[in-house]
Amino acid sequence: MITGKASIYEAIIKVEDKIVFKTDGDDLDHLIASLSVHCESEKSGAEAEIIEVSTHNIVYRCHKQSASYD
């Protein structure tokens, strides 16, 4: 936050309860797109969510699962 202004949303990706990616911003659509790209590059089991900072409500959540074809 270069301007010192608080962002509306915070986005994180966790793998096995470890935060591997974190960002924030005001444009929900941009954050969803960014989170999708980063989540896809992580290994299976990655969990991502975007929260509204002021309310702590989760406004977006996804989970990456890779299928195994044997």
Secondary structure, DSSP 8 states (H G I E B T S, - for coil): -TTS---SEEEEEEETTEEEEEEEES-HHHHHHHHHHHHHHS-TT-EEEEEETTTTEEEEEEE-------
